[in-house]
Amino acid sequence: MDPQRIAKELRSQLRERPYWTTAAIVGVGWILGRSLPLRAVLVVAGIGARAAMAMALEDMISDRVRPPRAARKEEAT
């Protein structure tokens, strides 16, 4: 696999899913280097999981409260 392609994919994942990507990178770094204590990795992973759940809940709630854009445009016309 091409290193530039990997870097491009990591950048796109970081933009789309910043918390999950950060947690994954920290986890891989810990596995490869064993430089971080397991507790620190678990704390970072927990924070990332909570943030991801909060974003998912926020999206779900906003979708129920606010109709999709297409429906709003049809109502306006």
C-alpha positions in Angstrom: 0.0 0.0 0.0 1.2 3.5 -0.9 2.2 5.7 2.2 0.6 8.7 0.5 -2.7 6.8 0.1 -2.6 5.8 3.8 -2.0 9.4 4.9 -4.8 10.7 2.7 -7.2 8.1 4.1 -6.2 9.0 7.7 -6.8 12.7 7.0 -10.3 12.0 5.6 -11.1 9.7 8.6 -9.8 12.4 11.0 -12.1 15.0 9.4 -15.2 12.7 9.4 -14.6 10.9 12.7 -12.1 12.8 14.8 -12.6 11.1 18.1 -12.7 7.5 16.8 -9.6 8.1 14.6 -7.7 9.7 17.5 -8.6 6.8 19.8 -7.5 4.3 17.1 -4.2 6.0 16.5 -3.5 6.1 20.3 -4.4 2.4 20.5 -2.1 1.5 17.6 0.7 3.6 19.1 0.3 1.9 22.4 0.3 -1.6 20.9 3.4 -0.8 18.8 5.4 1.1 21.3 4.0 0.2 24.7 4.9 3.6 25.7 1.6 4.6 27.1 0.1 2.9 30.2 -3.0 0.8 29.4 -5.0 3.0 31.8 -4.3 6.1 29.7 -5.3 4.3 26.5 -8.6 3.2 28.1 -9.3 6.8 29.3 -8.7 8.2 25.8 -10.8 5.5 24.2 -13.6 6.1 26.7 -13.6 9.8 26.0 -13.7 9.1 22.2 -16.6 6.7 22.7 -18.6 9.1 24.8 -18.0 11.9 22.3 -19.1 9.7 19.4 -22.2 8.7 21.3 -23.0 12.3 22.1 -22.6 13.3 18.4 -24.8 10.4 17.3 -27.5 11.3 19.8 -27.4 14.9 18.8 -27.8 13.9 15.1 -30.7 11.6 16.0 -32.5 14.2 18.1 -32.0 17.0 15.6 -33.4 14.7 12.8 -36.6 14.1 14.8 -37.1 17.7 15.8 -36.3 19.3 12.5 -37.6 17.9 9.2 -35.1 17.1 6.4 -34.3 20.0 4.0 -36.2 18.4 1.1 -39.4 18.3 3.2 -39.0 21.9 4.2 -38.6 23.0 0.6 -41.8 21.2 -0.4 -43.7 22.7 2.4 -42.5 26.2 1.4 -43.7 25.9 -2.2 
